[in-house]
Structures are given as structure tokens and as C-alpha cells.
Amino acid sequence: MPRSFEGSRLVVASHNDGKVREISALLKPFAVDVVSAKELSLPEPEETGSTFAENAGLKARLAAERAGFPALADDSGLSVDALGGAPGLYSARWAGPERDFAAAMAKVEAELWKAAATGPIARRARFICALALSWPDRHTEVFVGEVAGSLVWPTRGQRGFGYDPMFVADGYDETFGEMDPDVKHRISHRAHAFVQLIEACFTSRN
């Protein structure tokens, strides 16, 4: 049986301001005091896992051990069918040390052209998110969510972060970079993982 979160403080184990904002917004109804790993000057571990779930788990465990209270970590990325699932686990690394996602999106587009993936069907992609909630005793719960869609070029919109401006979810016309954040929070890969997290670990707080 999943462990319930009973505390009042949680560290989001990320140095990505966009992820921290999005996770904080999702947690707002539960009156949780959220602090980021960046604010606590916690180190970013080397992501040595072979899956999103493994990477999320190792980040959450390290943050919980260092902070002394529960930590929530996200590991997510863009998986492009025509690129064999790339950038996948390396989505952030494609942005380089400067976190230049404009350059990362341009790289995805260049690779799609090399693969002759120019039509909508050939530009299918998925966002995948693993959320790991860990306690200082290393107990960890992990939840994975996905959202399918396709990629557009040129990019559209200034909202969101990462690869959002080039991703259009199935059933929608706007990119995640154009979409109202409240709508994105209901349909995104992170939202799907978050629903599982809430049902398993936060239901008792409602």
C-alpha cells in the first residue's frame, strides 16, 4: 500500500524554475509549503538511471536525505517516434549547460529533417513524466504519466518551458507554449502522473 504524505513541507528536487512553478501550482490545493532544491542549495545528482522513473527516484532520495523532509522529483522528457525515442532521457542535455531550449528545439527540428519526417504523422511525439516522492528513510513512490501529440515548426508561444512551444497534444490546436497554464495542468504528462500521486499519497488530506 502506498505511503501517505502527512507532512506540511516538501522540497521539489529540481533546479528548473519552470518545473518548480508547475509542481507548486499543482500542489497548491493541498496547503503544502513547497521549497525548491535550488533554494536549499542542494546538489543536482548525476542522472545515471536507464528510465525516467529511475532518474526521478534517485533525485528524490538524494534531496530527501539532504533536506531531512520529503522530496518530490520529476524526470521528464520528449520522446520523438521518428528519432527512435530521442531526445528522451537526454532532453535536458540537448539544451546544453545553459539550458538553451530554443537551441534544443532547433536540434530536434534539424534531426527530423534529416530523418525526412516532415508530415504530421511522421512528427508524432510523446511527453513522458515520472514523479517520485521520497522520504528521508529512502522509501519512494513513483508514478509515470504520458501525453501524446505531434511537433510543429516554427515554434509557437511563450508560455510553458522546455519543448512546450513545439508540442501540440492530440485533440488540441495550441502548443503547450500557447496554452493557458490551467488547461495544460489538466492534460499534460505531468498532470497524468500527478493524478496518480495524489490518489495514492495525498487523498487523506482532502
Backbone as a chain_set.jsonl record, in Angstrom:
{"seq": "MPRSFEGSRLVVASHNDGKVREISALLKPFAVDVVSAKELSLPEPEETGSTFAENAGLKARLAAERAGFPALADDSGLSVDALGGAPGLYSARWAGPERDFAAAMAKVEAELWKAAATGPIARRARFICALALSWPDRHTEVFVGEVAGSLVWPTRGQRGFGYDPMFVADGYDETFGEMDPDVKHRISHRAHAFVQLIEACFTSRN", "coords": {"N": [[0.85, -1.2, 0.0], [0.569, 2.24, -0.861], [2.527, 4.845, 0.668], [1.25, 7.446, 2.678], [1.428, 10.982, 2.364], [2.021, 12.997, 5.007], [3.059, 15.31, 5.992], [3.864, 18.867, 6.168], [5.654, 20.22, 4.678], [7.586, 20.254, 1.725], [10.201, 19.429, -0.454], [10.877, 20.343, -3.721], [12.667, 18.586, -5.884], [14.4, 19.968, -7.882], [16.202, 22.121, -10.11], [15.128, 23.495, -12.056], [13.324, 26.191, -12.84], [10.864, 26.423, -14.152], [9.689, 23.859, -13.92], [9.463, 23.736, -11.136], [7.626, 25.802, -10.622], [5.373, 24.793, -11.933], [4.85, 22.364, -10.58], [4.473, 23.362, -8.007], [2.126, 24.819, -8.385], [0.344, 22.733, -8.911], [0.319, 21.499, -6.444], [-0.829, 23.342, -4.789], [-3.587, 23.216, -3.861], [-3.34, 21.569, -1.66], [-2.216, 22.756, 0.485], [0.566, 22.71, 0.979], [3.801, 23.541, 1.999], [6.058, 24.504, -0.23], [9.398, 24.161, -1.249], [12.25, 24.733, -3.261], [14.933, 22.639, -4.537], [16.952, 24.208, -5.453], [16.677, 26.573, -3.959], [17.451, 25.611, -1.499], [20.036, 25.093, -1.961], [20.796, 22.522, -2.729], [22.603, 19.78, -4.159], [22.665, 18.806, -7.65], [22.099, 15.611, -8.649], [23.983, 13.193, -10.575], [22.381, 11.935, -13.372], [21.949, 8.817, -13.65], [20.244, 6.766, -14.215], [18.373, 4.364, -16.2], [15.853, 4.795, -17.022], [13.072, 7.129, -16.959], [11.731, 6.878, -14.537], [13.663, 5.746, -12.835], [15.585, 7.795, -12.733], [14.071, 9.897, -11.614], [13.572, 8.813, -9.097], [16.172, 8.596, -7.946], [16.884, 11.285, -7.752], [14.904, 12.273, -6.032], [15.366, 10.793, -3.677], [17.971, 11.613, -2.912], [17.545, 14.368, -2.435], [15.664, 14.274, -0.337], [17.133, 13.025, 1.677], [19.185, 14.902, 2.085], [17.745, 17.232, 2.726], [16.153, 16.481, 4.848], [13.445, 16.17, 5.029], [10.423, 15.156, 3.257], [10.734, 14.725, -0.327], [9.945, 15.685, -3.644], [10.459, 14.627, -6.856], [10.919, 15.199, -10.335], [11.285, 13.598, -13.413], [11.495, 14.066, -16.717], [10.708, 14.145, -20.237], [10.988, 14.558, -23.822], [9.889, 12.359, -26.24], [10.483, 11.348, -29.407], [9.026, 9.795, -32.094], [10.089, 9.382, -34.736], [12.739, 9.737, -34.278], [13.634, 7.586, -32.954], [12.845, 7.651, -30.306], [14.431, 9.583, -29.142], [14.822, 13.025, -27.998], [14.454, 11.923, -25.442], [15.579, 10.503, -22.435], [17.646, 12.264, -22.468], [16.724, 14.792, -22.853], [16.991, 17.278, -21.443], [19.729, 17.561, -21.603], [20.162, 18.003, -24.29], [19.687, 20.643, -24.408], [21.934, 21.753, -23.418], [24.512, 23.089, -21.15], [23.666, 25.663, -20.607], [20.968, 25.534, -20.599], [19.499, 26.03, -22.937], [16.752, 25.928, -24.509], [15.649, 26.771, -26.852], [17.643, 26.293, -28.68], [17.734, 23.539, -28.349], [15.222, 22.739, -29.327], [15.522, 23.525, -31.975], [17.476, 21.739, -32.703], [16.079, 19.305, -32.516], [14.258, 19.734, -34.616], [16.042, 19.885, -36.789], [17.041, 17.279, -36.769], [14.724, 15.889, -37.369], [14.308, 16.693, -39.998], [16.537, 15.557, -41.175], [15.783, 12.938, -40.934], [13.78, 12.871, -42.722], [11.257, 13.384, -41.785], [8.641, 14.971, -42.215], [5.879, 15.255, -42.483], [2.698, 15.406, -40.657], [2.045, 12.862, -39.474], [4.506, 11.66, -39.4], [5.739, 13.164, -37.511], [5.121, 12.482, -34.933], [5.011, 12.454, -31.374], [5.773, 12.103, -27.846], [5.31, 13.375, -24.592], [6.809, 12.429, -21.613], [6.545, 11.782, -18.169], [7.939, 11.129, -15.023], [7.151, 11.014, -11.661], [8.549, 11.123, -8.501], [8.151, 10.509, -5.137], [9.818, 10.854, -2.189], [10.969, 9.859, 1.069], [12.989, 10.785, 3.974], [13.899, 8.324, 4.964], [14.364, 6.879, 2.738], [12.254, 5.546, 1.565], [10.267, 5.304, -1.312], [7.892, 6.418, -3.665], [6.725, 6.015, -6.969], [5.416, 7.438, -9.964], [4.13, 7.388, -13.259], [3.385, 9.327, -16.132], [1.953, 10.127, -19.355], [1.629, 12.081, -22.387], [0.352, 12.244, -25.606], [1.129, 13.505, -28.89], [1.953, 15.812, -31.52], [4.654, 17.384, -33.346], [5.39, 20.794, -34.133], [6.628, 23.287, -36.415], [7.521, 26.554, -37.374], [8.27, 27.196, -33.858], [5.712, 27.943, -31.399], [4.388, 30.32, -29.216], [4.964, 31.62, -25.868], [4.585, 30.63, -23.384], [4.8, 28.124, -20.761], [7.596, 25.824, -20.746], [10.83, 24.453, -21.642], [10.415, 22.098, -24.203], [7.881, 22.862, -24.839], [6.841, 24.9, -26.697], [6.838, 23.643, -29.203], [5.182, 21.481, -29.186], [2.112, 19.919, -29.76], [-0.66, 18.725, -28.228], [-2.657, 15.781, -28.721], [-5.893, 16.326, -30.015], [-5.991, 19.021, -29.592], [-5.341, 22.42, -30.696], [-3.538, 24.349, -30.012], [-0.091, 24.895, -29.101], [1.775, 23.65, -26.261], [3.146, 25.828, -25.465], [1.538, 27.925, -26.093], [-0.815, 27.468, -24.795], [-3.235, 28.048, -22.198], [-2.055, 28.001, -18.889], [-3.642, 26.7, -16.915], [-5.181, 24.937, -18.389], [-3.212, 23.327, -19.531], [-2.217, 22.176, -17.184], [-4.178, 20.372, -16.645], [-4.051, 18.412, -18.601], [-1.484, 17.579, -19.229], [1.514, 15.477, -19.41], [2.756, 15.573, -16.938], [0.587, 16.229, -15.372], [-0.959, 13.889, -15.608], [0.683, 12.032, -14.299], [0.666, 13.261, -11.847], [-1.985, 13.065, -10.961], [-2.114, 10.355, -10.309], [-0.23, 10.32, -8.239], [-1.492, 11.971, -6.313], [-3.848, 10.521, -5.759], [-2.737, 8.257, -4.624], [-1.046, 9.12, -2.502], [-1.888, 11.539, -1.313], [-4.584, 11.619, -0.826], [-5.749, 11.377, 1.701], [-5.552, 13.921, 2.709], [-7.539, 15.449, 1.698]], "CA": [[0.0, 0.0, 0.0], [1.396, 3.449, -0.926], [2.649, 5.635, 1.893], [0.593, 8.752, 2.604], [2.191, 12.167, 2.748], [1.326, 13.598, 6.145], [3.772, 16.494, 6.439], [3.423, 20.179, 5.69], [6.727, 20.823, 3.889], [8.059, 19.363, 0.677], [11.181, 20.018, -1.356], [10.82, 19.919, -5.12], [14.069, 18.309, -6.188], [14.701, 20.457, -9.221], [16.767, 23.454, -10.272], [14.413, 24.04, -13.206], [12.293, 27.079, -12.293], [9.575, 26.124, -14.772], [9.139, 22.66, -13.28], [9.104, 24.066, -9.758], [6.391, 26.589, -10.674], [4.257, 23.934, -12.333], [4.569, 21.43, -9.487], [3.928, 24.16, -6.897], [0.737, 25.131, -8.717], [-0.428, 21.511, -8.765], [0.232, 21.168, -5.022], [-1.442, 24.447, -4.053], [-4.812, 22.868, -3.123], [-3.078, 20.716, -0.507], [-1.616, 23.588, 1.535], [1.917, 22.221, 1.25], [4.857, 24.54, 1.883], [6.99, 23.977, -1.228], [10.681, 24.827, -1.411], [12.989, 24.039, -4.319], [16.312, 22.219, -4.259], [17.786, 25.37, -5.761], [16.607, 27.471, -2.804], [18.175, 24.986, -0.398], [21.413, 24.853, -2.442], [21.058, 21.089, -2.798], [23.284, 19.425, -5.41], [21.949, 18.055, -8.666], [22.809, 14.354, -8.828], [24.173, 12.695, -11.93], [21.224, 11.114, -13.727], [22.542, 7.581, -14.17], [19.201, 5.772, -14.438], [18.087, 3.984, -17.587], [14.465, 5.173, -17.283], [12.64, 8.34, -16.265], [11.377, 6.514, -13.163], [14.894, 5.569, -12.061], [16.198, 9.109, -12.512], [13.246, 10.644, -10.66], [13.782, 8.218, -7.79], [17.47, 8.934, -7.35], [16.863, 12.712, -7.405], [14.048, 12.461, -4.861], [16.017, 10.226, -2.494], [19.078, 12.479, -2.504], [17.004, 15.614, -1.877], [15.029, 13.989, 0.956], [18.203, 12.753, 2.64], [19.909, 16.153, 2.381], [16.848, 18.234, 3.315], [15.613, 15.976, 6.102], [11.998, 16.041, 4.932], [10.096, 14.532, 1.972], [11.094, 15.411, -1.565], [9.264, 15.264, -4.86], [11.314, 14.857, -8.02], [10.34, 14.964, -11.659], [12.185, 13.394, -14.54], [10.596, 14.073, -17.857], [11.361, 14.457, -21.493], [10.278, 14.444, -25.088], [10.235, 11.163, -26.998], [10.039, 11.561, -30.787], [8.985, 8.492, -32.758], [10.97, 9.316, -35.903], [14.129, 9.797, -33.81], [13.884, 6.418, -32.117], [12.605, 7.991, -28.907], [15.266, 10.718, -28.736], [15.934, 13.049, -27.051], [14.175, 11.037, -24.327], [16.25, 10.772, -21.16], [18.648, 13.315, -22.649], [16.029, 16.01, -23.289], [17.613, 18.46, -20.846], [21.115, 17.666, -22.079], [20.148, 18.589, -25.633], [19.654, 22.093, -24.216], [23.272, 22.184, -23.018], [24.668, 23.61, -19.786], [22.963, 26.94, -20.473], [19.532, 25.258, -20.657], [19.0, 26.758, -24.096], [15.78, 25.048, -25.151], [15.446, 27.213, -28.237], [18.629, 25.525, -29.437], [17.338, 22.13, -28.29], [14.112, 22.544, -30.26], [16.09, 23.628, -33.32], [18.186, 20.476, -32.942], [15.043, 18.313, -32.809], [13.755, 20.003, -35.958], [17.085, 19.509, -37.741], [17.093, 15.814, -36.815], [13.527, 15.441, -38.078], [14.555, 16.897, -41.424], [17.488, 14.519, -41.594], [15.036, 11.683, -40.993], [12.705, 13.096, -43.691], [9.995, 13.349, -41.035], [8.093, 16.3, -42.456], [4.425, 15.257, -42.38], [2.17, 15.295, -39.29], [2.138, 11.503, -38.946], [5.929, 11.372, -39.159], [6.232, 14.034, -36.447], [4.483, 12.072, -33.692], [5.896, 12.527, -30.206], [5.135, 11.982, -26.535], [5.962, 13.847, -23.39], [6.745, 11.426, -20.555], [6.938, 12.325, -16.871], [7.947, 10.276, -13.834], [7.191, 11.751, -10.403], [8.965, 10.279, -7.383], [8.023, 11.099, -3.804], [10.706, 10.088, -1.318], [11.121, 10.293, 2.453], [14.387, 10.674, 4.416], [14.286, 6.923, 5.186], [14.565, 6.359, 1.387], [11.032, 4.985, 0.977], [9.969, 6.1, -2.508], [6.752, 6.07, -4.515], [6.965, 6.561, -8.304], [4.24, 7.44, -10.827], [4.518, 7.793, -14.621], [2.309, 9.783, -16.995], [2.334, 10.473, -20.722], [0.662, 12.741, -23.253], [0.762, 12.064, -26.996], [0.826, 14.628, -29.764], [2.841, 15.962, -32.666], [5.551, 18.538, -33.267], [5.215, 21.818, -35.163], [7.729, 24.226, -36.639], [8.291, 27.099, -36.254], [7.683, 27.094, -32.525], [4.643, 28.903, -31.158], [4.023, 30.623, -27.844], [5.991, 31.952, -24.876], [4.242, 30.034, -22.102], [5.416, 26.829, -20.535], [9.057, 25.795, -20.711], [11.379, 23.302, -22.353], [9.988, 21.867, -25.588], [6.453, 23.166, -24.941], [6.398, 25.662, -27.861], [6.753, 22.881, -30.456], [4.367, 20.287, -28.955], [0.652, 20.059, -29.773], [-1.275, 17.496, -27.726], [-3.776, 15.266, -29.507], [-7.189, 16.907, -29.691], [-5.85, 20.461, -29.355], [-4.711, 23.169, -31.78], [-2.471, 25.175, -29.454], [1.056, 24.232, -28.496], [1.854, 23.861, -24.814], [3.694, 27.167, -25.278], [0.439, 28.886, -26.285], [-1.969, 27.055, -23.997], [-3.424, 28.57, -20.845], [-1.449, 27.062, -17.938], [-4.645, 25.891, -16.219], [-5.561, 23.853, -19.299], [-2.066, 22.419, -19.602], [-2.113, 21.45, -15.922], [-5.184, 19.309, -16.623], [-3.879, 17.394, -19.647], [-0.084, 17.269, -19.521], [2.153, 14.272, -18.883], [2.977, 15.8, -15.505], [-0.735, 16.164, -14.749], [-1.369, 12.485, -15.536], [1.462, 11.419, -13.211], [0.273, 13.92, -10.603], [-3.262, 12.483, -10.524], [-1.781, 9.087, -9.651], [0.435, 10.668, -6.983], [-2.484, 12.497, -5.366], [-4.739, 9.437, -5.353], [-2.002, 7.285, -3.808], [-0.325, 9.638, -1.334], [-2.432, 12.771, -0.741], [-6.048, 11.551, -0.697], [-6.134, 11.561, 3.109], [-5.521, 15.34, 3.063], [-8.701, 16.134, 1.147]], "C": [[0.882, 1.246, 0.0], [1.418, 4.194, 0.399], [1.992, 7.001, 1.692], [1.553, 9.855, 3.023], [1.417, 12.89, 3.838], [1.958, 14.909, 6.607], [3.185, 17.784, 5.897], [4.469, 20.843, 4.801], [7.295, 19.795, 2.926], [9.094, 20.09, -0.169], [10.961, 19.458, -2.753], [12.261, 19.802, -5.593], [14.407, 18.675, -7.622], [15.325, 21.847, -9.146], [16.131, 24.147, -11.474], [13.239, 24.864, -12.689], [10.909, 26.787, -12.86], [8.912, 24.909, -14.148], [8.668, 22.966, -11.865], [7.794, 24.85, -9.72], [5.194, 25.691, -10.967], [3.876, 22.971, -11.216], [3.962, 22.167, -8.289], [2.462, 24.49, -7.128], [-0.153, 23.906, -8.534], [-0.648, 21.148, -7.298], [-0.529, 22.214, -4.202], [-2.703, 24.043, -3.292], [-4.565, 22.079, -1.838], [-2.324, 21.44, 0.607], [-0.25, 23.065, 1.969], [2.907, 23.355, 1.045], [5.943, 23.964, 0.982], [8.246, 24.827, -1.287], [11.469, 24.044, -2.448], [14.381, 23.636, -3.856], [17.278, 23.371, -4.498], [17.826, 26.33, -4.581], [17.4, 26.933, -1.623], [19.636, 24.7, -0.743], [21.78, 23.372, -2.415], [21.711, 20.745, -4.138], [22.347, 18.71, -6.373], [22.707, 16.757, -8.911], [23.005, 14.021, -10.299], [23.03, 11.731, -12.234], [21.715, 9.85, -14.429], [21.516, 6.499, -14.455], [18.988, 5.498, -15.913], [16.644, 4.282, -17.97], [14.168, 6.485, -16.563], [12.349, 8.036, -14.802], [12.621, 6.373, -12.293], [15.543, 6.917, -11.749], [15.401, 9.945, -11.515], [13.476, 10.121, -9.247], [15.092, 8.617, -7.157], [17.537, 10.41, -6.965], [16.041, 12.965, -6.141], [14.729, 11.947, -3.595], [17.156, 11.115, -1.999], [18.56, 13.745, -1.837], [16.388, 15.384, -0.505], [16.08, 13.738, 2.03], [18.898, 14.033, 3.056], [19.022, 17.159, 3.103], [16.3, 17.791, 4.67], [14.1, 15.943, 6.149], [11.659, 15.569, 3.513], [10.421, 15.411, 0.764], [10.316, 14.817, -2.73], [10.152, 15.624, -6.046], [10.581, 14.482, -9.295], [11.477, 14.619, -12.606], [11.301, 13.225, -15.754], [11.352, 14.424, -19.122], [10.447, 14.226, -22.671], [10.792, 13.228, -25.843], [9.637, 11.292, -28.394], [10.138, 10.239, -31.559], [10.024, 8.372, -33.872], [12.449, 9.35, -35.523], [14.441, 8.636, -32.877], [13.706, 6.683, -30.638], [13.462, 9.117, -28.377], [14.43, 12.008, -28.77], [15.708, 12.257, -25.776], [14.824, 11.444, -23.025], [17.229, 11.93, -21.246], [18.023, 14.639, -23.08], [16.661, 17.272, -22.729], [19.03, 18.648, -21.376], [21.195, 18.228, -23.484], [20.117, 20.115, -25.549], [20.998, 22.642, -23.748], [23.317, 22.75, -21.615], [23.947, 24.924, -19.549], [21.448, 26.776, -20.492], [18.861, 26.04, -21.783], [18.032, 25.855, -24.865], [15.383, 25.527, -26.535], [16.403, 26.442, -29.14], [18.258, 24.048, -29.47], [16.195, 21.844, -29.261], [14.592, 22.624, -31.709], [16.822, 22.338, -33.682], [17.194, 19.36, -33.26], [14.536, 18.486, -34.235], [14.776, 19.593, -37.019], [17.169, 17.991, -37.886], [15.871, 15.243, -37.524], [13.698, 15.607, -39.584], [15.537, 15.867, -41.959], [16.791, 13.174, -41.766], [13.882, 11.755, -41.987], [11.328, 12.989, -43.039], [9.346, 14.72, -41.126], [6.577, 16.371, -42.342], [3.953, 15.061, -40.95], [2.323, 13.893, -38.683], [3.577, 11.16, -38.595], [6.482, 12.168, -37.988], [5.545, 13.721, -35.111], [5.493, 12.084, -32.547], [5.08, 12.359, -28.935], [5.981, 12.718, -25.509], [5.759, 12.766, -22.327], [7.237, 12.068, -19.26], [6.881, 11.238, -15.805], [8.06, 11.182, -12.618], [7.553, 10.769, -9.292], [8.857, 11.069, -6.09], [8.827, 10.231, -2.845], [10.776, 10.715, 0.066], [12.576, 10.125, 2.891], [14.85, 9.242, 4.699], [14.443, 6.158, 3.876], [13.346, 5.644, 0.811], [10.597, 5.896, -0.166], [8.766, 5.529, -3.255], [6.956, 6.752, -5.868], [5.725, 6.392, -9.177], [4.634, 8.008, -12.194], [3.288, 8.183, -15.43], [2.827, 10.171, -18.366], [1.232, 11.303, -21.374], [1.207, 12.654, -24.671], [0.365, 13.279, -27.825], [1.743, 14.635, -30.97], [3.615, 17.272, -32.54], [5.319, 19.495, -34.422], [6.49, 22.653, -35.274], [7.266, 25.27, -37.626], [7.544, 26.97, -34.924], [6.634, 28.192, -32.339], [4.409, 29.068, -29.667], [5.2, 30.828, -26.913], [5.689, 31.367, -23.508], [4.948, 28.698, -21.952], [6.927, 26.932, -20.461], [9.523, 24.586, -21.494], [10.919, 23.247, -23.801], [8.521, 22.236, -25.824], [6.055, 23.903, -26.221], [6.343, 24.89, -29.181], [5.843, 21.656, -30.336], [2.886, 20.626, -28.924], [0.051, 18.728, -29.343], [-2.438, 17.079, -28.61], [-5.09, 15.878, -29.03], [-7.168, 18.402, -29.471], [-5.147, 21.114, -30.547], [-3.531, 24.004, -31.294], [-1.288, 24.319, -29.003], [0.984, 24.424, -26.983], [2.438, 25.238, -24.506], [2.652, 28.258, -25.447], [-0.692, 28.665, -25.285], [-2.023, 27.742, -22.637], [-2.868, 27.551, -19.851], [-2.454, 26.171, -17.215], [-5.1, 24.71, -17.076], [-4.433, 22.834, -19.385], [-1.969, 21.576, -18.338], [-3.126, 20.314, -15.821], [-4.851, 18.157, -17.565], [-2.443, 16.926, -19.852], [0.36, 15.925, -18.956], [2.365, 14.381, -17.381], [1.64, 15.721, -14.76], [-1.202, 14.719, -14.593], [-0.613, 11.759, -14.419], [1.002, 11.975, -11.864], [-1.042, 13.364, -10.063], [-3.014, 11.174, -9.779], [-1.135, 9.334, -8.282], [-0.575, 11.101, -5.925], [-3.377, 11.376, -4.851], [-4.04, 8.479, -4.395], [-1.507, 7.868, -2.479], [-0.942, 10.854, -0.655], [-3.927, 12.725, -0.487], [-6.508, 11.837, 0.728], [-6.156, 13.026, 3.527], [-6.75, 16.085, 2.579], [-9.832, 16.265, 2.165]], "O": [[1.841, 1.318, 0.768], [0.445, 4.173, 1.153], [2.165, 7.632, 0.649], [2.378, 9.678, 3.92], [0.293, 13.341, 3.618], [1.442, 15.552, 7.522], [2.139, 17.784, 5.249], [4.214, 21.904, 4.231], [7.463, 18.624, 3.267], [8.886, 21.24, -0.558], [10.869, 18.244, -2.939], [12.979, 20.797, -5.69], [14.666, 17.811, -8.461], [15.023, 22.637, -8.251], [16.539, 25.241, -11.862], [12.273, 24.312, -12.162], [9.905, 26.888, -12.155], [7.711, 24.922, -13.876], [7.604, 22.512, -11.445], [6.942, 24.586, -8.872], [4.143, 25.808, -10.338], [2.691, 22.786, -10.939], [3.049, 21.659, -7.638], [1.652, 24.45, -6.202], [-1.281, 24.026, -8.054], [-1.67, 20.561, -6.944], [-0.836, 21.976, -3.033], [-2.883, 24.491, -2.159], [-5.47, 21.932, -1.017], [-1.851, 20.813, 1.556], [0.052, 22.986, 3.159], [2.857, 24.052, 0.032], [6.665, 23.048, 1.378], [8.178, 26.053, -1.365], [11.367, 22.819, -2.508], [14.934, 24.208, -2.917], [18.3, 23.487, -3.82], [18.889, 26.846, -4.237], [17.954, 27.701, -0.837], [20.379, 24.143, 0.064], [22.918, 23.007, -2.12], [21.394, 21.368, -5.151], [21.366, 18.089, -5.964], [23.859, 16.799, -9.343], [22.276, 14.512, -11.161], [22.746, 10.824, -11.452], [21.875, 9.825, -15.649], [21.884, 5.41, -14.896], [19.371, 6.295, -16.769], [16.247, 4.052, -19.112], [14.911, 6.902, -15.674], [12.677, 8.832, -13.923], [12.637, 6.827, -11.148], [15.997, 7.148, -10.629], [15.982, 10.625, -10.669], [13.565, 10.906, -8.302], [15.139, 8.943, -5.971], [18.171, 10.76, -5.97], [16.427, 13.765, -5.289], [14.672, 12.599, -2.553], [17.287, 11.344, -0.797], [19.071, 14.154, -0.795], [16.563, 16.202, 0.398], [15.931, 14.189, 3.166], [19.173, 14.238, 4.238], [19.489, 17.866, 3.996], [16.018, 18.621, 5.535], [13.524, 15.708, 7.211], [12.533, 15.582, 2.647], [10.388, 16.64, 0.824], [10.067, 13.613, -2.789], [10.544, 16.778, -6.217], [9.747, 13.577, -9.323], [12.517, 15.278, -12.6], [10.455, 12.332, -15.799], [12.474, 14.928, -19.085], [9.311, 13.77, -22.541], [11.996, 13.087, -26.058], [8.416, 11.34, -28.545], [11.213, 9.647, -31.657], [10.752, 7.382, -33.944], [13.312, 9.033, -36.342], [15.395, 8.692, -32.101], [14.333, 6.029, -29.804], [13.241, 9.572, -27.255], [13.436, 12.076, -29.493], [16.673, 11.939, -25.08], [14.655, 12.569, -22.556], [17.602, 12.513, -20.228], [18.713, 15.509, -23.612], [16.85, 18.243, -23.463], [19.476, 19.778, -21.573], [22.188, 18.862, -23.841], [20.478, 20.8, -26.506], [21.185, 23.857, -23.687], [22.283, 22.88, -20.96], [23.647, 25.265, -18.405], [20.717, 27.764, -20.41], [17.797, 26.632, -21.602], [18.439, 25.113, -25.758], [14.831, 24.753, -27.316], [16.027, 25.995, -30.223], [18.44, 23.378, -30.487], [16.201, 20.818, -29.942], [14.121, 21.876, -32.565], [16.789, 21.901, -34.832], [17.43, 18.559, -34.165], [14.4, 17.512, -34.976], [14.407, 19.014, -38.041], [17.345, 17.477, -38.991], [15.971, 14.223, -38.206], [13.275, 14.747, -40.356], [15.377, 15.366, -43.072], [17.158, 12.375, -42.627], [13.092, 10.817, -42.091], [10.362, 12.558, -43.668], [9.485, 15.538, -40.217], [6.036, 17.455, -42.124], [4.722, 14.596, -40.108], [2.688, 13.757, -37.515], [3.838, 10.46, -37.617], [7.583, 11.883, -37.515], [5.409, 14.6, -34.26], [6.668, 11.767, -32.73], [3.853, 12.46, -28.949], [7.211, 12.684, -25.556], [4.652, 12.251, -22.167], [8.223, 12.805, -19.256], [5.891, 10.513, -15.699], [8.956, 12.023, -12.547], [6.935, 9.712, -9.161], [9.407, 12.164, -5.969], [8.566, 9.037, -2.7], [10.66, 11.93, 0.222], [13.326, 9.394, 2.245], [16.049, 8.965, 4.679], [14.631, 4.942, 3.884], [13.397, 5.178, -0.327], [10.561, 7.117, -0.011], [8.647, 4.318, -3.446], [7.316, 7.928, -5.921], [5.065, 5.354, -9.145], [5.377, 8.985, -12.276], [2.279, 7.477, -15.426], [4.001, 10.505, -18.522], [0.068, 11.243, -20.977], [2.376, 12.953, -24.915], [-0.594, 13.983, -27.512], [2.248, 13.593, -31.389], [3.276, 18.144, -31.739], [5.082, 19.07, -35.553], [7.306, 22.71, -34.354], [6.665, 24.915, -38.641], [6.349, 26.676, -34.886], [6.656, 29.22, -33.015], [4.251, 28.087, -28.94], [6.286, 30.291, -27.129], [6.45, 31.58, -22.564], [5.6, 28.206, -22.874], [7.475, 27.99, -20.152], [8.711, 23.785, -21.957], [11.022, 24.23, -24.533], [7.977, 21.954, -26.892], [5.018, 23.574, -26.798], [5.855, 25.419, -30.18], [5.739, 20.874, -31.281], [2.449, 21.498, -28.172], [0.232, 17.715, -30.019], [-3.126, 17.925, -29.182], [-5.371, 15.947, -27.834], [-8.206, 19.002, -29.194], [-4.448, 20.446, -31.309], [-2.631, 24.329, -32.069], [-1.456, 23.175, -28.581], [0.225, 25.257, -26.489], [2.246, 25.759, -23.408], [2.851, 29.387, -24.998], [-1.438, 29.593, -24.973], [-0.994, 27.985, -22.008], [-3.172, 26.363, -19.954], [-2.156, 25.011, -16.931], [-5.371, 23.625, -16.562], [-4.668, 21.628, -19.321], [-1.67, 20.384, -18.413], [-2.96, 19.4, -15.013], [-5.318, 17.038, -17.354], [-2.213, 15.964, -20.585], [-0.328, 15.32, -18.135], [2.18, 13.413, -16.643], [1.578, 15.203, -13.644], [-1.776, 14.36, -13.565], [-1.199, 10.966, -13.681], [0.954, 11.254, -10.868], [-1.202, 13.208, -8.853], [-3.629, 10.915, -8.744], [-1.445, 8.657, -7.302], [-0.519, 10.65, -4.781], [-3.635, 11.285, -3.651], [-4.659, 7.951, -3.47], [-1.544, 7.192, -1.452], [-0.564, 11.18, 0.47], [-4.491, 13.695, 0.02], [-7.544, 12.47, 0.933], [-6.709, 13.358, 4.576], [-6.991, 17.22, 2.989], [-10.884, 16.822, 1.851]]}, "num_chains": 1, "name": "protein.A"}
